[in-house]
């Protein structure tokens, strides 16, 4: 029963996807490179912060359990 309505909806769906895809404004190469560098830099900084916190917590737990 729902097959005929489903078959009609599929081409409409792809037409909608195509029209929405045309609305996308892609960044230029320079902007994409700057944004990628920012993501990598922030990821490294957050990774270092997490590593430091992990070391501090590990030291604190080892200190508490050795008492």
MODELLER restraints for C-alpha pairs under 7 A, 6 or more apart:
rsr = mdl.restraints
at = mdl.atoms
